[in-house]
Amino acid sequence: MKTSTILKWITGGFEAALGIPFLGGLLILSTAWTPLFVMLVLHIVTLVFSANECEKKHGSILGIVTSVVGFIPVIGMVMHIITAILLMIDAAKSNKKAEIEDF
């Protein structure tokens, strides 16, 4: 499994956790928006690995946008959920493509 695929699963999982109504918002507010900064860094790292491995980059780009606008209550929650779904679909497709190539 490629590094970018692993990072997409990780960032997708974190985005899903941040998208949980009330709990994600509580986590972000109680830690003074630190998770948004951490996610921004993780999405940039994932984007770099995706570019180096010639994988799809749109999930990481959307993640960067989500980290920037994630402080807006309802919009942030929706963006986290959309980003999580997109990253996990990308990771699953990358896994499937790798299995087919290995076969």
HELIX and SHEET records of a PDB file:
HELIX    1   1 THR A    3  LEU A   18  1                                  16    
HELIX    2   2 LEU A   23  SER A   30  1                                   8    
HELIX    3   3 THR A   34  ASN A   52  1                                  19    
HELIX    4   4 HIS A   58  VAL A   69  1                                  12    
HELIX    5   5 PRO A   73  ASP A  102  1                                  30    
END                                                                             
